Amino acid sequence: MNIEFINTPFRLEIYGVSGFAPNKDYVGTAFKLSGKMWEIVKANSLKNKGLNIWVYEPNEMVFTGVELDEAPKHDIGLEAKSIALTKYAYYKHTGPYHLIKQVGLNMQNELKSKGFEVGLPYIEIYGHWTNDETKLETELLMSLK
């Protein structure tokens, strides 16, 4: 696994929706939230970068968002979230989405074996869709303490 260790600040401004993941069903919760977020984005014709961004936070909270070209002028049901990481691990997964959970666990285990302490938020940035699962790209960013 080719994990990069990054000490330069990472900043992200996204808009979306958040929710509690009952029974630690993070993926199921994120899919529902992502669907809701895209409904709002499309209904309001908001120009965006088109990438799903899932943020796993403390207390079993999940945020799904997207980078918008400009902030909404009024409340349309999207929350603004600013993310700033100062030290993090980065890995780009290329392949089917159903492997991401295991790839994330592998990444955590490798980081722990090298003496790193992983924290939250944990971020998954999903690349543009393609029907060829072997070419799907997802960026994984894990906060390091």
N, C-alpha and C positions, 0 to 999 in steps of 0.2 A: 504494500500500500504506500503510495507516494504522497504523504501528508506534508504540506507546507506549514511552517511556523512563521506567523506574521506579527511583527511588533509595530507596524505603522497603523495609525487610526483608520478604522472602517466606519463610514457613516452612511446611513440609509434613511430616507424619508419616504414612508409608505402610508397608504390609506386603505382601510379595510374594516374587518369586523373581528371581534374576539369572543371567546366563550370558554366555559369550563368543560373539560374532557371527563365526563362521567365514566367511572370504572377504568380510568386511564386509557380510554379509547381515543387516543390522539389523532390517529389517521381518519377514523370515521367522523370525528368532530371537525377536523380540518376540512374534509371534503364538503360537509354541510355548510360550514362557514364560507368556504371558497365559492360555492355556488351562490350563496346569498350576496357575497361581495360582487361577483361578476354581474348578477342581475342589476344591482344598483349602478355599477359602472356603465353597463350597456344602456339602461333606461335613461341615464343622464348624458349619454354620448360623451363620456369623459375620455379624452385622449390619454393613452398610457403606453408603457413600454411592453405590455403584453406578457409579463413574466409573473407567474404565481410565486409568492413569497410566503412561506410558512414560518412562524416564529413560535418556538416552544418556550414557555415562560414558567416562573415559579408557581406553585400551588395548582398545578395541573391545568394551567391556562394556555390557550392556543390563540394566536392571532394570524389571520390570513389576509394578505394585502397585495398591493400592486403599486408601483411607482407611477404617479400621474405626471403629465406634462405641466400641469399647473393645479394649484390647490382649488378645491370647490369654493365658489363664492358664498355659498350658504349651506346650512345643515341639510344634508341629503341622506343621512344615515350611515355615513362612513366615519370611522375614528381615524385620527391622525396618530402616527407612531414614529418617533425618532429613535433610531438605534445607533449607538456608538460603542464600538468595540476597540479596546486599546491593544489587546493581545489575544490572538486567536489562532486556531488551527484550521486549515483549509484543505478540502479534498474535492475533486471533481469526479463524480460518478458518471460513467457512460454505460447505459444499459437500462433494462426494464425497471420501472418504478417499484415493482413489488420487491425488489432487492434492497431498496434504500434503507429500510429498518435494520436489516442485517449489516449493511455497509456502515451505518451509523454506530451500531454496537461494536463492530470490528475496529472502527476508528477510535471509539472511547477506550476500548481495551488496549489498543496499541499506545495511545497517549498515556494511560495509567501505567503501563509497563515501562515507559520512558521517564516516569516520575512527574508527569504533569497532572494538575488537578483541573478537571473539567467543570465548568459552571454554566449558568444560563445567562442570557438566552442562547439557544441552539437554533440555527437558521438553515432552512432549505430553500434554495432559489432554483425553481424549475425552469429549464430552458424552453425554447419554442417547441411546440408539438411536432412530431413526425410519426407517421404510421409504422416506421421501422423501429421497433423497440430497442434494437441494439445500438441505435444512434441517439437515444434520448439522453440529455445531459442535465444533471442536477448538481448544483454546488452546495456543499455542506460546510458550514462555518460553526465551530465550537469555541465558545469563550473559554479562555484559560485564565486561572487565578494566579 
